[in-house]
Amino acid sequence: MRINRAAMKTADSILAQQLAQLEWLIQTDLGCRGIHRLPTDNLCTRTQGHLAQAIQFLVEHPGCQVGIATGFFIPNATPPGPENDGPPGALFLARGLNLLGYQVLLISDRHCIQSLAPGFGLYQNELHNCELVEFPLQQPRNDNRPHDETGQPKAKAMIEDVQEFFSHYDQLSCLIAIERVGPSHTLESFIHQHGSIDQRNIDWFNDKGPGELQGEPMTMNGIPIGSYTAPIHALFEHRDRAPQPIFTIGIGDGGNEIGMGSIPWQVIVANITAEHAGKFACRVATDATIVAGVSNWAAYALIAGLFLSLNRVGDYRQLFNEAAETKLIEFYFQSGSAVDGKSGCPGMSVDGIPWEFHLKIYNLIKAIISYYC
């Protein structure tokens, strides 16, 4: 049988273009966060092509076990609760991965797991090989063990939780964090990120950085939320304690999420428009970091690109429909169980953007992968 190498090269080129278009689309900054405020050096240029890298790993590891961590608690919301960016994307990822034969763990903590639980009822026909996991595995634990001044479990207890998790889920091959807050930089992590650094930059970090809140997870308003946030980030930082290699993917839209440690602290400070960017910038890096205008968008693009790469665009069209995606947002709004992260209130919006605009992005994602099919 003769292989048409020219046709294969053309197909690969078209696929690469489509994945690049998906990445470009989801980086539309409707919320004016500043992810690409400076044209030549920004969060998007620093992570260009990472969407394709994440997809490539999943293509090369069919049926592997994937953990998806999400949940961003906002204590000053009305009512206090997790935001509605992250869980919908995590659930869509889980549904898509299950359809493709992957095993999925949906991971959150006791303050945010309520934002994932409804999905098991709403999408029960699509979640056949999916487990909802609360971290740490033994509950309650944080209330009875020593804490440091930020409310986080001390290092030894945290490592015990990590080891217990990896011992229980010893087949895990990939960890994805979507809109999952991570700890801010410490001076040590700032210096480590650069390898070597001059005193001028250290002075800049001391002036604009987290100060006494080093290592604390924070909202974009600079509010520390360590006491509401289990250290799920430790699974990413200490993945070397797992029995097999784990590929990590971070998805975020503002600089304070797991994965943003892949981007230099100075780049986040120079681009993100929020006043406290230097304080809340997350130190946790990932193998692939996908930056988006809204984190949910990246999850939809990731699974769409995976279906495209596996030549299963028809199955993606069946997976995605507006009514199914709207169900969860409506539930959050009506029950008050998750809030818009910008307004701090339940609503038919995510990150201050009306729901109909999100549906337009999702339909454009479908159009991009369907163009040549």
N, C-alpha and C positions, 0 to 999 in steps of 0.2 A: 504493500500500500504506500502510495506516494504522499508525503507530507507537504502541503502547500505552506511553505515558510513565510511567504509574502503575506498570505491571508492571515496567518497567526500573528505576524508582526503588526498588521493593520488592526486586528481585533484587540491586541494588547494596548495599542496606542489609543484606540477609542475608549477602552475601559479606563485607562489612566486619565483621559480628558474628563470622562464622566465623574470619576471620583474627585478630581480637582474642582469640577463645577459644584459638586455637593459641598465640598469644604468651603468654597467661596460663598455659596448661598447661606450656609448656616452662620457665617461670620458677619452677616448683616447686623449692624449695631443699632437696632431700632430703639433700644433703651438708652443709647448714648453713654454707655459705660466707659468707653475709651479703649476698647480692646485693640484698636488700630488707629489711635489718635495721631501718632507720629507716623508718617508715611513709610519710612525706610526701616525702622527698628521698633517693633511692637510685639504684642503677644501672639499675633497671627503669623508674622514673618518668622518668629522664633520657633514656631511649631508647624511650619508648612510641610505638608505631606504626611503628618502624623495620623490623620484619618486613614489613609491608604495603608500605613504600617500596621495599624490596629486590625484592619480588615484582613491583611495578609496573614497575620498570625492565626486568626480564626479559620481562614481558609486552609491553612497548613496543619491545623489540629482539629479535624472534624470529630464531633461528638465529645469533645473534652468537657471537663467540669469547669464552669465559669461562676465566679462569685460576683455579685453586683451589689455594691454598697451605696446607700443613699440616705437622705434625711438631714434637714438643716432646720434646727429648732430656733424659733424666734420668741424669746421670753417676753418681749414688750409688745407683741402683737395683740390684737383684740378679736378673739381670745388668744392667749398664748398657745402656740402650736407650731408644727412643722410647715414649711412653705410648700406650695404646690408646684414648684420647679424641682425636678429630680425624680420623685416617685412615678409620675406618669411615664417618663422616659425609661426608667428602670423596668417598669412593668411591660412596656412595649418591647424592650430588649429581650426580656424573659420570654414573652410570647413568641417572638420571632426565632430566638435561639432554640426553644422547645420544638418548634415546627421543623427546624433544620436538624434536629436530633442531638442537640447539646443538652447536658445536664446543668441545671441552674440553681444557685443559692441566692436568694434575695436577702441581703443583710442590712439590718438597721439596729437601733438601740431602743430602750424602753420609752424614750420621749418621742420617737418618730415612727415607731413600727405601726402605729395606727394609720399612717398614710399609705402603707403598703397592703395591710390586711384586706381592705375592701376589694382590691383587685382580684383576690382569689375567689371572690363571689361573682364579681362582674365578668371575669374572663375565665371562668372555671373550665370551659371547654377547650381552652388554648394552653392551659398550664398543667400539662400532664406529668412533667418530670421536673418539678420546681418545688423547692423547700423554702419556707420563710424562717429565717434564722435571726434570733436576737442576740446581739453581742454585748457583754461576754456571755458565754454559754450557760454558766451557773448563775441563776438569779434568785433572790437579790444578793449582790455581792458588794457593790460599791458603797452601800450604806454602812457596812460593818468593817471595812478595812481602812488602813491609814491613808490619808490624802495629803497632797502638798497644798501650798497656799492658794493654788488656782482651783482647787476642787477636783483635780484629776487624780486617779489612783497613782500611787508611787510607782517608780520604775519597776521594781521587782514584781509587784502584783500584776502590773500591766504585761510584763513578759510572760508571766504564768498564764494569763488569759490567752495570749497569742499562741503559746505552745499547746495549750489545751485545744484551741480551735484547729490548728494545723494537724494535731494528732487525730482529731475526730474526722476532719475532712482532708484525708491524706491523698486524695486524687485530684485536688484542685490544681488547675493548670493556668488559670487566668483570673485576675482580679480587676474589676472595673469599678471606679468610683465616679458617680454622677451627682454633681451638686452636693458633695459631701464636704462639709467644712473640715479644715485641717489646722494644725497648730501654726502659729506665727513663727517667724525666724527667731533664733537666738544669735548672739554674736558669733558663737562657734559655727552654727550652720551657715551663717552669712559668709564667713571666711572660707569654710569648706566648699561652698558653692563656687567660689572663684579660684580656689587653689592657692593663689597668693594675691594680696591686696594691699594698697598703700594706706597710709594713715588718713589721707583726705577722705577716702571712701568709708573708712571706719568711723570717722567723725560724722559723716553724712548719715550713716546708719544709726549712730548714737543719737543724732538729732531728730531724724524722721522715723526711726524704727519703733518697735513696740515698747521700748523702755522696760518698766517693771513688769509688763505683761508678756515678756518673752516666753514663747512656747505655748501661749494661750490661744485657743480658737476664738475668733471674733466675727461679729456681723460686719457688714460694710459701713455701719455707723460707728465702728470701733467698740462695740459693746462686747465684753468678754462673756462667753457662754460655756466655759469649761465644765461647770457644774451640771449642765444640761446635755453634755456631749460625751458619750462613751468613746474611748480611744481606738476607734476602728482604724484610724490612720496607722496604728502600730502594725497592723497586718501588712501594710505596704512597706513601712520602714524596716520591718524585721522579717521579710519574706524569706530570707536566707535560713530561717529556722524551720521552714517547711521541708518535707521529705523529698520534694522534687522541685525543679525550677518553676517559678511562677512569673508569667508575663503580666505587667501592670499597665492599666490604661486609666488616665485621669481626664475627667470632663468637667469644665467649669466656664464661667462667664464673667467673673469679677476679680479674680486674683486671690481669694481666700479659700479656695477649694483644693482638695487633694489633687496633686498633679502639677499645680502651679509652681512648685519648687523646681521644675524643669526650666523655668524662665528666670533669668537674673532678676534679683530684687530691684535693681535700679530701673530695669525696663518696665516692670509693673508700676513703680512709683511715677515714672515719667509719662506713662500712658493713661492709667486708670484715673478717672476724674474725681473719684471719691476722696474726700479730705483726708481720710485715715488710711490710704492705700499702703503707706510704709509700715503702718502698725499691723494691719491684718494680713499682709501677703503671706501665703502659706509656704512652708519650707519643704513640704513633701513632694519629691519628684516621682515621675512614673516613666516607664519605657516609651509610651506614646501618650502625648497630652493633646487633647482635642479642645480647642477654644471655640466658643460659639457666642452669638448674641444672647441666646437663652440656652441653658444646658439641655433642656428637653430636646431641642432641635438636633443636637449632636447625636443623641441616642437614636433618633429616627433615621438620621443620615448614616450612622454606623450600621444599623441592621439593613437598611435599604442597599447600601454598598456591598454588604455581604451577600444578600440575595442576588444582586447583579453579578458579582464575581463568580457565583456558583451557577449562573445561568438559570435562575429560578425567579425571574421577574414576575411571571404569571402568579406564582404563589404569594409574592409580596402584594400584588394587587388584591388578592383575596384576604390577606392579613389586614391590610389597611382600609378602613373606611371611616368617614367623618363621624358617623353615629357612634361607633364603638369608642373612638377617642374622646368624644364629648361626654360619654357616660360618667367617667371618673371625675372630670372637672365639675360636672353638675353635682355629683355626690359631695365633693369637697365643699362646694358653695352652699348647698342645702343643709348639710350636716354641721358645717363649721369646723370640720376636722382637719382642714389645711387652709392656709391663707396665702394670698398674694404677697410675695416677698417684699414688694415695693410699698404697697399701701398698708400692709400689716393687717388686712381684713379679708374675710372670705369674699370671693367674687368670681365672676366669669372672665377672669383675666389672669395672666401669669407675668410676673415681673412688670406689672403696670401696663401690659400690652393686651388689648381686648382679644378674647378668644378667637374671633373670626380671623385675625391676622395670623395667629398660629396655624389655623387650618389652611390658610393660603400657603404658608411655608411648607407644610406637610404635603400639600398637593403639588407644589413645585418639585419637591424631592421625588415624588412618584413620577412626575413628568420627565425629569432628568434621566432616571434609570429606564424609563419606558421608550425613550426617543428612538432607539435603533431596534426595538423589539416589535 
